Amino acid sequence: MKIIPVLDILNGQAVHAIGGNRSAYHPLQSSYCESHCPCEIAAATRKSTGLSNWYVADLDGIVHQKRNDRLLDRLAAEVDSLWLDLGIEDVEDLFAVPLHCDRRRMILATESLKDSSVLEAATAMKDPATLTFCLDLIDGQIRAPAGAWGNRDAIEIVSFALNSGVSEVIVLDVADVGEDRGPGTLELCLALRKEFPQARLVSGGGFRTPEHLNRAEQSGLDAILVGTAIHQQQLKQDDLLRYV
């Protein structure tokens, strides 16, 4: 299992995500860097921890459809790879966003996709190996535009995504992000691992302690997304070493 550090970007700055309440997000205070610049934070964190593959949520793109393209180009030069959630909504976005970029994977998330057919279009237009599907949850409930996935439940949505051609799935509960209550996705992830043993499975939200890391491994996860616990050094170098 690998740890993937997280950066949330809003108004061009790294911000501290808490519980999915984006209006309350404030500039990130990183233990590794005094700056709020995502590039400087990524470089300093990499120097101290060795973590060099990042998940980035461009909230300016997700919320306001104003992506930080230049900033993300600079950030890509500081890291080994980026998983990017840019808020892709519809087929038009597939033409506007360069989905096949060196060292970048594009995330197609239920929060943003207006219709399940956009996922099918993406895998038909682009190399599915460059795409990651994200099942967004809030307190265990699917987070998506009304009617986008019909009556499908979480396992049916993931099955649809895998049948469309993607091989990597993130399960992310934003209600757990930045909170101290621990990860709430592990039961679902265990069920998904049993149902789809061939899939690469990733989860995020609430991973704070070495015990959480052990539970994630036991749930069959290939990787986890970790933000607060890295930026605030709640997970120390010895905790991270085996997952770098």
N, C-alpha and C positions, 0 to 999 in steps of 0.2 A: 504494500500500500504506500502511496505517495501523499505528501502534503502539498497542496497548492495554495500559496498565499493569495489574499484577496485585496484588491483596491477598488473602492467605489469613488467615482469622479463626478463632482457636481460643481458647476460654475468654474470648471477648469482646475479645481483643487481636489486633493484627496480628502474625503470626508469619513466620519465615523458613523457607520450605519447601525441603527438601533431599532429593532422590531418592525422594520418596514415603514416606519413613520417618517417619510422623506422630508417633510416640512421641518422636522426637528433635528435633522442631520447637521452636525457642526464640523469645522475643519479637524482633520485627523491629527492627533497628538501621538506621533510615533516615538517609541523609545530609542529608535536607531537614528533618528534624524529630526532636527528642529523645524525643517521646512515642511510646508504643506504641498510641495510640488510632487506629483506622482513619480516623476522620473528620478528625483533625488531620493525619495523614500525607497523606491525599488532598488536603486544602486546601493544605498546604505544597508538595506536589509540583506541583499545578496552578499555583501562583503562580510557581514557579521554571522550569517546563518548558512550561506550556501544555497538558499532557496532562489531559484532562477526561472521557474515556470509559473506564470501569474494568471489568475482569473481577474478580469477587469469588467466592471459594470459601468458603462458610460451613461450615467443618469441624465446628462444633458440630451443624449440621443433618445433614451428610453422615455423620458418625460416630456421633453420639449422638441424632439426631432431636430436637434442642433448638435450633431456629433462633433467631438473633439478630434478631428482627423489629424491635424498637425501634431497635436500633443501625443496621440497614439502612435504616430510614426516615430517620434522621439523616444517614446517609451519602449517600442519594439527594439530599438537599437541598444537598450540597456539590459535586456533580458534574453533568455534562450527561447522562450515561446510565450505567446499570449492566447488566452481564451477570451474572446470579446463578445459581450452582450451589448449590442448597439441599438436594441429596440426595434428589430426588423418586424414589420407589421404585415406587409402585403407584397405582391409580386413586383410592384414598382420598386420597392426597396432592394429587391434582388438584383435589379439592373444598376441601381445607384450605388450600392455598396460592393466593393471589390472583395468577393468572398474567397478568392483563391490568392492568398498572400503568403509569402515566405514566413514561416515560423508563427503563423496565426491560424487559430481555429475560430470559426464564427458560431455563435450560440443562437439557436432558434428556440425562443422561450414561449411557453404558453401564456405568460402575462401579456405579451405583445402581439402574437400572431392573431390576426383577425379571423382566420379560418384555417381549419386543418389542411385544406387544399394547398395553402402556401408552403407547408412543409413538403408536400409531394412535388410541388413545382421546384423547390430549392434542390431537392435531391436529383431531379431530372436535369436541371440546368448546370449544377455544380458537382464536383467530385464529393460524394458523401463522406469520404475520409477526412474532408476538411470541415465537416459540420458536426456540431454537438447539439443534441436536443436537451432542453431543460424543462422539467416538470416543476412549475412554480406552485408553491402551497403557501397558505397563511393559516396558521393553527390547524394544519392538517387538511384544509379544504383547498380544492383546486383554484388557483388564481388565473383567471382567463376572461377575455371579453365574453359577454353573454351569448350563448349559443354557438360559440366557436368549436366546441367539441361534442355538441349534442348531449346525449345521456351517458357518454362513456365515463367509466370510473378511472382511477389512477392507473391500474394495471392495464386496462383496455387502451388508454392513451399511449402508454409506453409501448404496448404491442404494436399499435398503429405506427409509431415513430420507427420502431425497429424494422417493421415490414416495409416502410418507405425507403429504407436503405441506410439510415444512420446506425452506427454501432456503439456509440457512446451516449450515455444518458446521465444527466445531473438531476438529483432530487433535492430541491432547495426550499426550505420553509423559512420565509423571511421573518416570521414571528419570533423565531429563535435567534436571529442574527443580532449580535451585540448584547445578548441577554445572558444571565447566569443560570438559566434553568436547564442547560444541557441540550443535547440534540434530540429532536422529536421525530426524526425520520427513520430511525433504525429498524423499527418493526416493519414498516413498508419496504425498506431496502432489503431486508431479509426475505420478504415475500417475493420481491422482484428478482433477487438472486436465484431463488428456487425455480421461478417461472422462466427466467431467461438466463441460463448459465453462461451463454456465449457472449452476452453483452458486457461492455466495459461500464461499470457502475460507479458513480461519484455522488457524494452528498455534501450538503453544507448547511450551516446554521447551528450555533450553540456548542461547537467543539472547543472545549476550554482546557481539559486536564488530560494527563496520561491515561487515566481510566477511560475517558471518552475515546481516546485513540485505540485502546485495546478493544473496546466494544465495537468500534467501527470495523476493525479487522475481523472480528468474530461475525459480523453481519455480512461479510463477503465483499466489502467495498474495495475497489481498486485505487481510489483516491478520495481525499476529503478537502473541502475548501475551508480555510481557516483565516480569519481576519483579526479580530480583537485580541485573541490569545497570542498572536505573533507580534502585533504592533505594540502591545502592552507587556510583552515578555512574560505572560502567564505560563507559556510553554518555554522552557529554557533550552539552551543549546543541546544538552544531553537528551532531552525529550525529543528534539527534532532530528537528531543525527541519523537515526535508523530509517527515517522517512524522506531524507533528502535524495 
